[in-house]
Amino acid sequence: MKSKQLANVLIKIIGLYICLCAIPNLIAGILVGLSSLGWSKTDTTGIVMRMVSYSIGYAVQAAVGIFIIAKSRKVAEFFFKNEDE
């Protein structure tokens, strides 16, 4: 296996790891945000906004992981420009 191919596989593994780390946190943020809607109406605004912001952050993290997986070949080519396959 050449170094470009190995880099492509490793970059995909890193992207998958990023996605797998983001999914549980995204689900937890959404569930906590939804469950806090049932609390008293005076205190929920800050809690819900905080959980929504966490969920958006983890959604962005998952999107970055998917992007890294999709563009792993281009990234590997960028790092190993001078190497022939």
N, C-alpha and C positions, 0 to 999 in steps of 0.2 A: 504494500500500500504506500503510495507516495504521500509526501507531506501535505500537499494541497487537499488530497482526499481525506486524510486524517484530520486536518484542520476543519474541513467541511462537516465531518461527523461530530467532532468535538463542539463546534459552534452550535450545531443542532441540539446537542445534549444540554448545553448551557441555556439555550432558549427554552427547552422543555422544562428544565429545572426552574427557571424564572416563572414560567406559567404555572407549574405545580405549586410553587410557593405562594402565588397570588390568589389562587382559586379558593382555598379555605378562608383566607382573610377577607376576601371579597364577599363570600357567602355569610360569614359571621357579621360583617359590617352591615349588610343588608338586613339580616335577621334582627340584629339589635336595634337598628333604626326602625324597623317595622314594629317590634315589640314595644318600643318606647312610645309609640303613638297612643297606646292604651293608658299611659300614665296621666297624671294631672295635667291639665292644659297649660298651667302657668310655667312649668319647668321643661316641657318637652322641646321647645324651639331650639335651645342651645344643644341639647343632647342629639336631637335629630340632625341638626346641621353638622355637628361633629362627625357623626356616623356616616352621613352622606359624603362628607369630604374624605373620610377614610376609604369609603367604598369607591369613590372616583379615583383616588390614588392607586388602589389595588387594581382597578379596571385598566388604568393606564399601564401599570406594571405588566398585566396579562397581555395587553396589546403590544408592548415592547417585546415580550417574549415571543409572541406569534410573528412579529416582524423579523426578529433575529432568525427564527426558524426558516421563514420564507426567503430571506436574503442571505442565507449562510454561504452559498456558493460565491456570491459577489464579494462578501467580506473575506472569504478565503483567497479569492483572486487578488483582492486589494493587498492583503498581507504578503502574498507570495507571487508578486508580479513577474519576477525574473526567472521563475522556475518553470521548466517545461513539463508537460504531462506525458 
